[in-house]
């Protein structure tokens, strides 16, 4: 009997909890506002004909279609319509019973340079009683050229410059070669990265066009004897990529910008000390450029 009563009480309190949740759920019943879903969009412009969606949202669904004009605010734009981008339409229609529609934009790849900082501003033409001062009816769109990723663009000769070389070396740069890893996807091996005989592996992420990041596992960097002229700890400098700085790559310009933190362990694998955090730039070059640098002694 006690077990039955306990089960009933548990069921009763569960029902009360669920009823409380239902009562806490709020349903919007205010004015009908129409706005862009966000005030800033960054679009990766690729070498294709794909359009990107800029969402327009309403706070209430209606029983009829709502068509709005979309205008470009010239004074807030430096990208030129028809040159740097096109709109699929200068109107947007929120269908009956729906809350969202999209302004569709396509960037023109061939007319945008990697170093360009281009953007334009859009404005919804709406009745004043549907405008929400808190959000407004404008949106800014930035265009960023993104080149297709090809791991073999990062194979061959490259030049390494680094704040580490500035602090601990007599040379200002190194000429090295890289190889595509035969087994690990989107990974290259930087041969003799900073010291002869000590290679380093890095991975390229490709899941986010606007955040082309590189990753690196902890690994051996080089010997303390060659770096500092004496033996420290277990004799090896190790490296890892600190998470509080973004290390990234450019497929268009074929370079990586990397942060690395160097440290030394004792023979019992406890920390002996940290060397520091350094910035590296690795830029891939042609065989002709490499041959010229080799003649100069690099």
Secondary structure, 3 states (H helix, E strand, C coil): CHHHHHHHHHHHHHHHHHHHHHHHCCCCCCCCCEEECCCEEEEEECCCCCCEEEEEEECCCCCCCEEEEEEECHHHCCCCECCCEEECCCEEEECCCCCEEEEEEEECHHHCCCCCCEEEEEEEECCHHHCCCCCCCEEEEEEEECCCCCHHHHCEEEEEEEHHHHHHCCCCCEEEEEEECCCCCCEEEECCCCCCCCCEEEEECCCCCCCCEEECCCEEEEEHHHHHCCCCCCCEEEEECCCCCCCEEECCCCEEEEEEEEEEECCCCCEEEEEEEEEEEEEECCHHHHHHHHHCCC
